[in-house]
Amino acid sequence: MVKITYSDGQVVELQDAYDKAELRLVRACYCDSLEEVKYIIASHAKIDVNAVVIHSKRGNGTSLIVAGTKEIGKVLLENGADVNRVYDTGSAIITALDSAYKELTKKRALTDETVKEQIEEYILFLKENGGKKYDDLKEEMK
């Protein structure tokens, strides 16, 4: 089952949604496939880059939340991604910045210096573009 929550609040739940551009985009972002991200966006004029996609046990959220590179983040922001779009995981409410910080604690970042540097670069990029952690956004709303 795939659940896509669009920016306008519309929710679509489908058994077979593998042709949906938003699902394909989230998967490409999760795999850090820059060329695929560019292709999907170029091929779908009305793609919602801020849609929340839930499709598996891993890799759920918006395209920016699951992305892991500055290059992909830049493409997404250029195409309307909201750097502070929030996603409720069920156990926490997160932004792309929260997700990136969490990636630093995972095995692949702890054991591979290149991956760690890539994630740190992504964190810096998000911050430079106004990215905030959810707790900071919540605090600002008070």
N, CA, C and O atoms as a GROMACS GRO file, in nm:
protein
  568
    1MET      N    1   0.084  -0.118   0.000
    1MET     CA    2   0.000   0.000   0.000
    1MET      C    3   0.088   0.125   0.000
    1MET      O    4   0.185   0.134   0.075
    2VAL      N    5   0.054   0.218  -0.084
    2VAL     CA    6   0.125   0.345  -0.093
    2VAL      C    7   0.027   0.456  -0.056
    2VAL      O    8  -0.086   0.460  -0.104
    3LYS      N    9   0.073   0.546   0.032
    3LYS     CA   10  -0.009   0.662   0.071
    3LYS      C   11   0.068   0.787   0.034
    3LYS      O   12   0.183   0.806   0.076
    4ILE      N   13   0.004   0.874  -0.044
    4ILE     CA   14   0.065   1.001  -0.083
    4ILE      C   15  -0.024   1.114  -0.032
    4ILE      O   16  -0.142   1.121  -0.065
    5THR      N   17   0.036   1.201   0.048
    5THR     CA   18  -0.035   1.319   0.097
    5THR      C   19   0.024   1.439   0.024
    5THR      O   20   0.139   1.476   0.045
    6TYR      N   21  -0.057   1.499  -0.061
    6TYR     CA   22  -0.013   1.611  -0.142
    6TYR      C   23  -0.012   1.741  -0.061
    6TYR      O   24  -0.074   1.748   0.045
    7SER      N   25   0.056   1.840  -0.111
    7SER     CA   26   0.068   1.970  -0.042
    7SER      C   27  -0.066   2.034  -0.016
    7SER      O   28  -0.082   2.107   0.083
    8ASP      N   29  -0.164   2.009  -0.103
    8ASP     CA   30  -0.296   2.070  -0.086
    8ASP      C   31  -0.384   1.992   0.012
    8ASP      O   32  -0.500   2.028   0.032
    9GLY      N   33  -0.329   1.886   0.073
    9GLY     CA   34  -0.403   1.807   0.171
    9GLY      C   35  -0.469   1.683   0.113
    9GLY      O   36  -0.514   1.597   0.189
   10GLN      N   37  -0.476   1.672  -0.017
   10GLN     CA   38  -0.536   1.554  -0.080
   10GLN      C   39  -0.453   1.430  -0.044
   10GLN      O   40  -0.330   1.434  -0.047
   11VAL      N   41  -0.523   1.322  -0.011
   11VAL     CA   42  -0.457   1.196   0.025
   11VAL      C   43  -0.501   1.088  -0.073
   11VAL      O   44  -0.620   1.071  -0.099
   12VAL      N   45  -0.404   1.016  -0.126
   12VAL     CA   46  -0.431   0.906  -0.217
   12VAL      C   47  -0.368   0.780  -0.159
   12VAL      O   48  -0.249   0.779  -0.127
   13GLU      N   49  -0.448   0.674  -0.147
   13GLU     CA   50  -0.396   0.546  -0.103
   13GLU      C   51  -0.423   0.443  -0.212
   13GLU      O   52  -0.537   0.425  -0.254
   14LEU      N   53  -0.317   0.378  -0.257
   14LEU     CA   54  -0.328   0.283  -0.368
   14LEU      C   55  -0.249   0.157  -0.339
   14LEU      O   56  -0.145   0.162  -0.273
   15GLN      N   57  -0.298   0.047  -0.388
   15GLN     CA   58  -0.222  -0.078  -0.378
   15GLN      C   59  -0.102  -0.072  -0.473
   15GLN      O   60   0.008  -0.112  -0.437
   16ASP      N   61  -0.127  -0.023  -0.593
   16ASP     CA   62  -0.022  -0.019  -0.695
   16ASP      C   63  -0.006   0.124  -0.744
   16ASP      O   64  -0.078   0.168  -0.834
   17ALA      N   65   0.089   0.195  -0.685
   17ALA     CA   66   0.109   0.337  -0.720
   17ALA      C   67   0.247   0.359  -0.779
   17ALA      O   68   0.299   0.471  -0.775
   18TYR      N   69   0.306   0.256  -0.832
   18TYR     CA   70   0.445   0.267  -0.876
   18TYR      C   71   0.463   0.355  -1.000
   18TYR      O   72   0.575   0.389  -1.037
   19ASP      N   73   0.351   0.393  -1.062
   19ASP     CA   74   0.361   0.486  -1.174
   19ASP      C   75   0.347   0.631  -1.129
   19ASP      O   76   0.362   0.722  -1.210
   20LYS      N   77   0.318   0.653  -1.001
   20LYS     CA   78   0.304   0.789  -0.950
   20LYS      C   79   0.441   0.858  -0.944
   20LYS      O   80   0.536   0.804  -0.889
   21ALA      N   81   0.448   0.976  -1.002
   21ALA     CA   82   0.575   1.050  -1.009
   21ALA      C   83   0.630   1.082  -0.870
   21ALA      O   84   0.751   1.077  -0.850
   22GLU      N   85   0.543   1.113  -0.776
   22GLU     CA   86   0.589   1.148  -0.642
   22GLU      C   87   0.658   1.029  -0.574
   22GLU      O   88   0.760   1.047  -0.507
   23LEU      N   89   0.605   0.910  -0.592
   23LEU     CA   90   0.670   0.790  -0.537
   23LEU      C   91   0.804   0.766  -0.605
   23LEU      O   92   0.903   0.737  -0.538
   24ARG      N   93   0.808   0.778  -0.734
   24ARG     CA   94   0.933   0.759  -0.807
   24ARG      C   95   1.038   0.862  -0.764
   24ARG      O   96   1.156   0.829  -0.751
   25LEU      N   97   0.994   0.986  -0.740
   25LEU     CA   98   1.086   1.091  -0.698
   25LEU      C   99   1.142   1.062  -0.559
   25LEU      O  100   1.263   1.074  -0.538
   26VAL      N  101   1.057   1.024  -0.464
   26VAL     CA  102   1.105   0.993  -0.329
   26VAL      C  103   1.205   0.878  -0.334
   26VAL      O  104   1.307   0.881  -0.266
   27ARG      N  105   1.176   0.777  -0.413
   27ARG     CA  106   1.269   0.663  -0.423
   27ARG      C  107   1.402   0.706  -0.484
   27ARG      O  108   1.508   0.662  -0.437
   28ALA      N  109   1.399   0.790  -0.586
   28ALA     CA  110   1.523   0.837  -0.648
   28ALA      C  111   1.604   0.922  -0.550
   28ALA      O  112   1.727   0.912  -0.545
   29CYS      N  113   1.535   1.005  -0.471
   29CYS     CA  114   1.603   1.086  -0.370
   29CYS      C  115   1.664   0.998  -0.262
   29CYS      O  116   1.777   1.022  -0.219
   30TYR      N  117   1.591   0.898  -0.219
   30TYR     CA  118   1.640   0.807  -0.116
   30TYR      C  119   1.767   0.734  -0.163
   30TYR      O  120   1.857   0.706  -0.083
   31CYS      N  121   1.772   0.703  -0.291
   31CYS     CA  122   1.888   0.633  -0.348
   31CYS      C  123   1.998   0.729  -0.392
   31CYS      O  124   2.100   0.686  -0.447
   32ASP      N  125   1.979   0.859  -0.368
   32ASP     CA  126   2.075   0.962  -0.408
   32ASP      C  127   2.107   0.957  -0.557
   32ASP      O  128   2.222   0.972  -0.597
   33SER      N  129   2.004   0.935  -0.637
   33SER     CA  130   2.020   0.926  -0.782
   33SER      C  131   1.987   1.060  -0.848
   33SER      O  132   1.873   1.084  -0.889
   34LEU      N  133   2.086   1.147  -0.856
   34LEU     CA  134   2.068   1.282  -0.909
   34LEU      C  135   2.008   1.283  -1.049
   34LEU      O  136   1.914   1.358  -1.076
   35GLU      N  137   2.061   1.203  -1.138
   35GLU     CA  138   2.011   1.203  -1.277
   35GLU      C  139   1.866   1.158  -1.284
   35GLU      O  140   1.789   1.213  -1.362
   36GLU      N  141   1.828   1.060  -1.203
   36GLU     CA  142   1.689   1.014  -1.200
   36GLU      C  143   1.598   1.123  -1.144
   36GLU      O  144   1.488   1.143  -1.195
   37VAL      N  145   1.642   1.193  -1.041
   37VAL     CA  146   1.565   1.304  -0.984
   37VAL      C  147   1.541   1.411  -1.091
   37VAL      O  148   1.428   1.457  -1.108
   38LYS      N  149   1.646   1.449  -1.161
   38LYS     CA  150   1.632   1.549  -1.268
   38LYS      C  151   1.535   1.501  -1.376
   38LYS      O  152   1.452   1.578  -1.424
   39TYR      N  153   1.547   1.375  -1.414
   39TYR     CA  154   1.461   1.319  -1.520
   39TYR      C  155   1.314   1.319  -1.477
   39TYR      O  156   1.227   1.361  -1.554
   40ILE      N  157   1.287   1.274  -1.356
   40ILE     CA  158   1.149   1.267  -1.308
   40ILE      C  159   1.087   1.406  -1.302
   40ILE      O  160   0.973   1.425  -1.345
   41ILE      N  161   1.159   1.502  -1.249
   41ILE     CA  162   1.107   1.638  -1.240
   41ILE      C  163   1.084   1.696  -1.380
   41ILE      O  164   0.981   1.759  -1.404
   42ALA      N  165   1.179   1.677  -1.470
   42ALA     CA  166   1.165   1.730  -1.606
   42ALA      C  167   1.049   1.664  -1.681
   42ALA      O  168   0.989   1.725  -1.769
   43SER      N  169   1.020   1.540  -1.648
   43SER     CA  170   0.916   1.464  -1.719
   43SER      C  171   0.775   1.486  -1.666
   43SER      O  172   0.679   1.443  -1.728
   44HIS      N  173   0.762   1.553  -1.551
   44HIS     CA  174   0.631   1.570  -1.488
   44HIS      C  175   0.614   1.715  -1.444
   44HIS      O  176   0.655   1.753  -1.334
   45ALA      N  177   0.554   1.794  -1.529
   45ALA     CA  178   0.538   1.938  -1.504
   45ALA      C  179   0.461   1.968  -1.376
   45ALA      O  180   0.484   2.071  -1.312
   46LYS      N  181   0.370   1.880  -1.336
   46LYS     CA  182   0.286   1.908  -1.219
   46LYS      C  183   0.324   1.824  -1.098
   46LYS      O  184   0.240   1.804  -1.009
   47ILE      N  185   0.444   1.776  -1.092
   47ILE     CA  186   0.487   1.695  -0.978
   47ILE      C  187   0.486   1.776  -0.850
   47ILE      O  188   0.527   1.892  -0.849
   48ASP      N  189   0.440   1.715  -0.743
   48ASP     CA  190   0.438   1.781  -0.612
   48ASP      C  191   0.563   1.737  -0.535
   48ASP      O  192   0.564   1.631  -0.474
   49VAL      N  193   0.667   1.819  -0.539
   49VAL     CA  194   0.793   1.783  -0.473
   49VAL      C  195   0.782   1.786  -0.321
   49VAL      O  196   0.872   1.741  -0.251
   50ASN      N  197   0.671   1.840  -0.270
   50ASN     CA  198   0.650   1.847  -0.126
   50ASN      C  199   0.554   1.740  -0.074
   50ASN      O  200   0.520   1.739   0.044
   51ALA      N  201   0.512   1.650  -0.161
   51ALA     CA  202   0.421   1.543  -0.119
   51ALA      C  203   0.492   1.450  -0.021
   51ALA      O  204   0.610   1.420  -0.036
   52VAL      N  205   0.417   1.406   0.079
   52VAL     CA  206   0.468   1.306   0.174
   52VAL      C  207   0.428   1.169   0.120
   52VAL      O  208   0.310   1.142   0.095
   53VAL      N  209   0.528   1.084   0.101
   53VAL     CA  210   0.504   0.951   0.046
   53VAL      C  211   0.539   0.846   0.150
   53VAL      O  212   0.650   0.844   0.204
   54ILE      N  213   0.443   0.758   0.176
   54ILE     CA  214   0.466   0.646   0.268
   54ILE      C  215   0.448   0.519   0.185
   54ILE      O  216   0.338   0.490   0.136
   55HIS      N  217   0.556   0.445   0.170
   55HIS     CA  218   0.552   0.329   0.081
   55HIS      C  219   0.622   0.206   0.134
   55HIS      O  220   0.610   0.098   0.076
   56SER      N  221   0.694   0.218   0.242
   56SER     CA  222   0.768   0.104   0.294
   56SER      C  223   0.806   0.130   0.439
   56SER      O  224   0.761   0.226   0.500
   57LYS      N  225   0.889   0.044   0.493
   57LYS     CA  226   0.936   0.065   0.630
   57LYS      C  227   1.047   0.169   0.636
   57LYS      O  228   1.071   0.227   0.742
   58ARG      N  229   1.114   0.194   0.523
   58ARG     CA  230   1.223   0.292   0.518
   58ARG      C  231   1.200   0.386   0.400
   58ARG      O  232   1.131   0.352   0.304
   59GLY      N  233   1.258   0.503   0.408
   59GLY     CA  234   1.252   0.596   0.295
   59GLY      C  235   1.120   0.666   0.277
   59GLY      O  236   1.083   0.698   0.165
   60ASN      N  237   1.048   0.691   0.386
   60ASN     CA  238   0.922   0.763   0.379
   60ASN      C  239   0.944   0.910   0.410
   60ASN      O  240   1.037   0.946   0.482
   61GLY      N  241   0.858   0.994   0.356
   61GLY     CA  242   0.865   1.138   0.382
   61GLY      C  243   0.856   1.215   0.253
   61GLY      O  244   0.809   1.163   0.151
   62THR      N  245   0.901   1.338   0.256
   62THR     CA  246   0.907   1.419   0.135
   62THR      C  247   1.039   1.389   0.063
   62THR      O  248   1.129   1.328   0.120
   63SER      N  249   1.048   1.432  -0.059
   63SER     CA  250   1.171   1.409  -0.135
   63SER      C  251   1.291   1.474  -0.067
   63SER      O  252   1.399   1.415  -0.065
   64LEU      N  253   1.274   1.592  -0.011
   64LEU     CA  254   1.385   1.661   0.056
   64LEU      C  255   1.423   1.592   0.186
   64LEU      O  256   1.540   1.591   0.224
   65ILE      N  257   1.327   1.535   0.255
   65ILE     CA  258   1.354   1.465   0.380
   65ILE      C  259   1.436   1.338   0.356
   65ILE      O  260   1.524   1.306   0.435
   66VAL      N  261   1.409   1.268   0.248
   66VAL     CA  262   1.481   1.142   0.224
   66VAL      C  263   1.608   1.160   0.143
   66VAL      O  264   1.690   1.069   0.133
   67ALA      N  265   1.625   1.278   0.084
   67ALA     CA  266   1.746   1.304   0.005
   67ALA      C  267   1.867   1.308   0.098
   67ALA      O  268   1.854   1.328   0.219
   68GLY      N  269   1.984   1.290   0.039
   68GLY     CA  270   2.104   1.290   0.121
   68GLY      C  271   2.221   1.366   0.062
   68GLY      O  272   2.333   1.357   0.113
   69THR      N  273   2.195   1.440  -0.046
   69THR     CA  274   2.305   1.515  -0.106
   69THR      C  275   2.264   1.658  -0.134
   69THR      O  276   2.148   1.688  -0.162
   70LYS      N  277   2.362   1.745  -0.128
   70LYS     CA  278   2.343   1.887  -0.158
   70LYS      C  279   2.292   1.905  -0.301
   70LYS      O  280   2.205   1.989  -0.326
   71GLU      N  281   2.346   1.828  -0.394
   71GLU     CA  282   2.309   1.842  -0.535
   71GLU      C  283   2.161   1.812  -0.557
   71GLU      O  284   2.093   1.885  -0.629
   72ILE      N  285   2.112   1.706  -0.495
   72ILE     CA  286   1.970   1.674  -0.507
   72ILE      C  287   1.887   1.778  -0.435
   72ILE      O  288   1.784   1.822  -0.486
   73GLY      N  289   1.930   1.820  -0.318
   73GLY     CA  290   1.860   1.924  -0.245
   73GLY      C  291   1.844   2.051  -0.327
   73GLY      O  292   1.739   2.114  -0.327
   74LYS      N  293   1.950   2.087  -0.398
   74LYS     CA  294   1.945   2.207  -0.481
   74LYS      C  295   1.841   2.194  -0.592
   74LYS      O  296   1.764   2.287  -0.616
   75VAL      N  297   1.837   2.080  -0.658
   75VAL     CA  298   1.738   2.056  -0.764
   75VAL      C  299   1.597   2.064  -0.707
   75VAL      O  300   1.508   2.125  -0.767
   76LEU      N  301   1.577   2.005  -0.591
   76LEU     CA  302   1.445   2.006  -0.529
   76LEU      C  303   1.402   2.148  -0.491
   76LEU      O  304   1.288   2.187  -0.517
   77LEU      N  305   1.493   2.224  -0.429
   77LEU     CA  306   1.459   2.362  -0.392
   77LEU      C  307   1.430   2.447  -0.515
   77LEU      O  308   1.340   2.531  -0.513
   78GLU      N  309   1.506   2.427  -0.620
   78GLU     CA  310   1.483   2.501  -0.745
   78GLU      C  311   1.346   2.469  -0.805
   78GLU      O  312   1.293   2.546  -0.885
   79ASN      N  313   1.290   2.356  -0.765
   79ASN     CA  314   1.160   2.313  -0.818
   79ASN      C  315   1.048   2.321  -0.715
   79ASN      O  316   0.947   2.252  -0.726
   80GLY      N  317   1.069   2.406  -0.614
   80GLY     CA  318   0.962   2.438  -0.521
   80GLY      C  319   0.956   2.360  -0.391
   80GLY      O  320   0.858   2.373  -0.318
   81ALA      N  321   1.057   2.281  -0.360
   81ALA     CA  322   1.056   2.208  -0.233
   81ALA      C  323   1.059   2.306  -0.116
   81ALA      O  324   1.129   2.407  -0.120
   82ASP      N  325   0.982   2.274  -0.014
   82ASP     CA  326   0.976   2.353   0.109
   82ASP      C  327   1.080   2.297   0.205
   82ASP      O  328   1.066   2.184   0.252
   83VAL      N  329   1.185   2.374   0.233
   83VAL     CA  330   1.295   2.326   0.316
   83VAL      C  331   1.249   2.291   0.458
   83VAL      O  332   1.318   2.216   0.528
   84ASN      N  333   1.136   2.344   0.500
   84ASN     CA  334   1.087   2.318   0.635
   84ASN      C  335   0.953   2.244   0.637
   84ASN      O  336   0.879   2.252   0.736
   85ARG      N  337   0.922   2.172   0.531
   85ARG     CA  338   0.800   2.089   0.528
   85ARG      C  339   0.818   1.981   0.633
   85ARG      O  340   0.922   1.917   0.640
   86VAL      N  341   0.716   1.961   0.715
   86VAL     CA  342   0.727   1.864   0.823
   86VAL      C  343   0.659   1.733   0.785
   86VAL      O  344   0.568   1.728   0.702
   87TYR      N  345   0.706   1.627   0.848
   87TYR     CA  346   0.653   1.493   0.828
   87TYR      C  347   0.640   1.427   0.964
   87TYR      O  348   0.735   1.424   1.042
   88ASP      N  349   0.522   1.374   0.991
   88ASP     CA  350   0.497   1.302   1.116
   88ASP      C  351   0.524   1.155   1.092
   88ASP      O  352   0.447   1.088   1.022
   89THR      N  353   0.631   1.104   1.148
   89THR     CA  354   0.670   0.964   1.128
   89THR      C  355   0.586   0.867   1.210
   89THR      O  356   0.592   0.746   1.190
   90GLY      N  357   0.509   0.920   1.300
   90GLY     CA  358   0.433   0.838   1.393
   90GLY      C  359   0.498   0.837   1.530
   90GLY      O  360   0.431   0.822   1.632
   91SER      N  361   0.630   0.854   1.531
   91SER     CA  362   0.701   0.860   1.659
   91SER      C  363   0.770   0.994   1.678
   91SER      O  364   0.815   1.026   1.788
   92ALA      N  365   0.778   1.072   1.572
   92ALA     CA  366   0.840   1.205   1.579
   92ALA      C  367   0.791   1.289   1.461
   92ALA      O  368   0.747   1.236   1.358
   93ILE      N  369   0.798   1.419   1.477
   93ILE     CA  370   0.770   1.511   1.367
   93ILE      C  371   0.903   1.569   1.325
   93ILE      O  372   0.977   1.624   1.407
   94ILE      N  373   0.934   1.557   1.195
   94ILE     CA  374   1.067   1.594   1.149
   94ILE      C  375   1.063   1.684   1.025
   94ILE      O  376   0.963   1.692   0.954
   95THR      N  377   1.175   1.749   1.003
   95THR     CA  378   1.201   1.824   0.880
   95THR      C  379   1.319   1.757   0.810
   95THR      O  380   1.375   1.659   0.860
   96ALA      N  381   1.356   1.810   0.695
   96ALA     CA  382   1.473   1.757   0.624
   96ALA      C  383   1.599   1.769   0.710
   96ALA      O  384   1.684   1.680   0.707
   97LEU      N  385   1.611   1.877   0.785
   97LEU     CA  386   1.729   1.896   0.869
   97LEU      C  387   1.734   1.792   0.982
   97LEU      O  388   1.840   1.737   1.011
   98ASP      N  389   1.620   1.766   1.044
   98ASP     CA  390   1.614   1.661   1.146
   98ASP      C  391   1.660   1.527   1.087
   98ASP      O  392   1.739   1.455   1.147
   99SER      N  393   1.608   1.496   0.970
   99SER     CA  394   1.641   1.370   0.904
   99SER      C  395   1.790   1.360   0.872
   99SER      O  396   1.851   1.255   0.892
  100ALA      N  397   1.847   1.468   0.824
  100ALA     CA  398   1.990   1.468   0.791
  100ALA      C  399   2.076   1.447   0.916
  100ALA      O  400   2.173   1.372   0.913
  101TYR      N  401   2.040   1.513   1.024
  101TYR     CA  402   2.114   1.493   1.149
  101TYR      C  403   2.104   1.348   1.196
  101TYR      O  404   2.202   1.291   1.244
  102LYS      N  405   1.987   1.288   1.181
  102LYS     CA  406   1.970   1.149   1.221
  102LYS      C  407   2.059   1.057   1.137
  102LYS      O  408   2.112   0.958   1.187
  103GLU      N  409   2.076   1.089   1.010
  103GLU     CA  410   2.160   1.008   0.922
  103GLU      C  411   2.304   1.003   0.972
  103GLU      O  412   2.373   0.903   0.953
  104LEU      N  413   2.349   1.110   1.037
  104LEU     CA  414   2.486   1.112   1.091
  104LEU      C  415   2.507   1.006   1.200
  104LEU      O  416   2.620   0.968   1.228
  105THR      N  417   2.399   0.960   1.261
  105THR     CA  418   2.410   0.861   1.369
  105THR      C  419   2.402   0.717   1.320
  105THR      O  420   2.418   0.624   1.398
  106LYS      N  421   2.376   0.700   1.191
  106LYS     CA  422   2.359   0.565   1.137
  106LYS      C  423   2.492   0.504   1.096
  106LYS      O  424   2.590   0.575   1.072
  107LYS      N  425   2.493   0.374   1.088
  107LYS     CA  426   2.615   0.297   1.062
  107LYS      C  427   2.692   0.345   0.938
  107LYS      O  428   2.814   0.358   0.941
  108ARG      N  429   2.620   0.372   0.830
  108ARG     CA  430   2.690   0.409   0.706
  108ARG      C  431   2.767   0.539   0.722
  108ARG      O  432   2.872   0.556   0.659
  109ALA      N  433   2.718   0.633   0.803
  109ALA     CA  434   2.791   0.758   0.828
  109ALA      C  435   2.902   0.739   0.929
  109ALA      O  436   3.006   0.806   0.922
  110LEU      N  437   2.881   0.648   1.022
  110LEU     CA  438   2.982   0.624   1.124
  110LEU      C  439   3.100   0.543   1.073
  110LEU      O  440   3.209   0.548   1.130
  111THR      N  441   3.079   0.468   0.967
  111THR     CA  442   3.185   0.381   0.915
  111THR      C  443   3.245   0.427   0.782
  111THR      O  444   3.345   0.372   0.737
  112ASP      N  445   3.185   0.527   0.721
  112ASP     CA  446   3.233   0.574   0.591
  112ASP      C  447   3.249   0.726   0.595
  112ASP      O  448   3.150   0.800   0.596
  113GLU      N  449   3.372   0.771   0.598
  113GLU     CA  450   3.402   0.914   0.611
  113GLU      C  451   3.343   0.995   0.495
  113GLU      O  452   3.300   1.108   0.514
  114THR      N  453   3.342   0.937   0.375
  114THR     CA  454   3.286   1.006   0.258
  114THR      C  455   3.137   1.030   0.276
  114THR      O  456   3.088   1.140   0.247
  115VAL      N  457   3.066   0.930   0.323
  115VAL     CA  458   2.922   0.944   0.348
  115VAL      C  459   2.899   1.050   0.456
  115VAL      O  460   2.810   1.134   0.442
  116LYS      N  461   2.977   1.045   0.561
  116LYS     CA  462   2.965   1.143   0.670
  116LYS      C  463   2.985   1.285   0.616
  116LYS      O  464   2.907   1.375   0.649
  117GLU      N  465   3.086   1.306   0.535
  117GLU     CA  466   3.112   1.438   0.478
  117GLU      C  467   2.998   1.483   0.387
  117GLU      O  468   2.962   1.601   0.388
  118GLN      N  469   2.943   1.391   0.310
  118GLN     CA  470   2.831   1.422   0.220
  118GLN      C  471   2.710   1.468   0.302
  118GLN      O  472   2.644   1.564   0.265
  119ILE      N  473   2.682   1.400   0.411
  119ILE     CA  474   2.568   1.436   0.496
  119ILE      C  475   2.593   1.570   0.565
  119ILE      O  476   2.503   1.652   0.574
  120GLU      N  477   2.715   1.591   0.612
  120GLU     CA  478   2.748   1.720   0.675
  120GLU      C  479   2.734   1.835   0.575
  120GLU      O  480   2.687   1.943   0.610
  121GLU      N  481   2.773   1.811   0.451
  121GLU     CA  482   2.757   1.912   0.346
  121GLU      C  483   2.608   1.939   0.321
  121GLU      O  484   2.568   2.054   0.299
  122TYR      N  485   2.528   1.834   0.324
  122TYR     CA  486   2.383   1.850   0.305
  122TYR      C  487   2.321   1.929   0.420
  122TYR      O  488   2.236   2.015   0.398
  123ILE      N  489   2.364   1.901   0.541
  123ILE     CA  490   2.316   1.976   0.658
  123ILE      C  491   2.347   2.125   0.644
  123ILE      O  492   2.260   2.209   0.666
  124LEU      N  493   2.470   2.156   0.607
  124LEU     CA  494   2.509   2.294   0.588
  124LEU      C  495   2.426   2.360   0.478
  124LEU      O  496   2.381   2.474   0.493
  125PHE      N  497   2.404   2.289   0.369
  125PHE     CA  498   2.322   2.339   0.258
  125PHE      C  499   2.180   2.370   0.305
  125PHE      O  500   2.126   2.476   0.275
  126LEU      N  501   2.120   2.277   0.379
  126LEU     CA  502   1.985   2.299   0.429
  126LEU      C  503   1.979   2.422   0.518
  126LEU      O  504   1.888   2.504   0.505
  127LYS      N  505   2.075   2.436   0.609
  127LYS     CA  506   2.079   2.552   0.698
  127LYS      C  507   2.095   2.682   0.619
  127LYS      O  508   2.028   2.781   0.648
  128GLU      N  509   2.183   2.681   0.520
  128GLU     CA  510   2.206   2.801   0.438
  128GLU      C  511   2.080   2.842   0.362
  128GLU      O  512   2.065   2.958   0.323
  129ASN      N  513   1.990   2.747   0.342
  129ASN     CA  514   1.866   2.774   0.270
  129ASN      C  515   1.745   2.783   0.363
  129ASN      O  516   1.631   2.766   0.320
  130GLY      N  517   1.772   2.810   0.491
  130GLY     CA  518   1.665   2.834   0.586
  130GLY      C  519   1.613   2.710   0.657
  130GLY      O  520   1.515   2.719   0.731
  131GLY      N  521   1.676   2.596   0.636
  131GLY     CA  522   1.632   2.473   0.699
  131GLY      C  523   1.646   2.478   0.851
  131GLY      O  524   1.745   2.527   0.904
  132LYS      N  525   1.543   2.428   0.918
  132LYS     CA  526   1.543   2.425   1.064
  132LYS      C  527   1.495   2.289   1.112
  132LYS      O  528   1.427   2.216   1.041
  133LYS      N  529   1.533   2.258   1.235
  133LYS     CA  530   1.480   2.139   1.299
  133LYS      C  531   1.337   2.169   1.341
  133LYS      O  532   1.300   2.284   1.364
  134TYR      N  533   1.257   2.063   1.352
  134TYR     CA  534   1.116   2.082   1.389
  134TYR      C  535   1.102   2.152   1.523
  134TYR      O  536   1.019   2.242   1.538
  135ASP      N  537   1.182   2.114   1.621
  135ASP     CA  538   1.171   2.177   1.754
  135ASP      C  539   1.196   2.327   1.747
  135ASP      O  540   1.134   2.404   1.820
  136ASP      N  541   1.288   2.370   1.659
  136ASP     CA  542   1.314   2.513   1.642
  136ASP      C  543   1.197   2.583   1.575
  136ASP      O  544   1.161   2.695   1.612
  137LEU      N  545   1.136   2.517   1.476
  137LEU     CA  546   1.018   2.574   1.412
  137LEU      C  547   0.904   2.589   1.512
  137LEU      O  548   0.836   2.691   1.516
  138LYS      N  549   0.885   2.486   1.592
  138LYS     CA  550   0.779   2.486   1.694
  138LYS      C  551   0.802   2.598   1.793
  138LYS      O  552   0.708   2.667   1.833
  139GLU      N  553   0.925   2.617   1.833
  139GLU     CA  554   0.961   2.723   1.928
  139GLU      C  555   0.932   2.862   1.870
  139GLU      O  556   0.885   2.951   1.940
  140GLU      N  557   0.961   2.878   1.742
  140GLU     CA  558   0.937   3.007   1.676
  140GLU      C  559   0.788   3.040   1.667
  140GLU      O  560   0.750   3.158   1.662
  141MET      N  561   0.704   2.938   1.664
  141MET     CA  562   0.559   2.958   1.651
  141MET      C  563   0.494   3.001   1.782
  141MET      O  564   0.379   3.044   1.783
  142LYS      N  565   0.567   2.989   1.892
  142LYS     CA  566   0.511   3.025   2.024
  142LYS      C  567   0.499   3.174   2.039
  142LYS      O  568   0.454   3.222   2.143
   0.00000   0.00000   0.00000
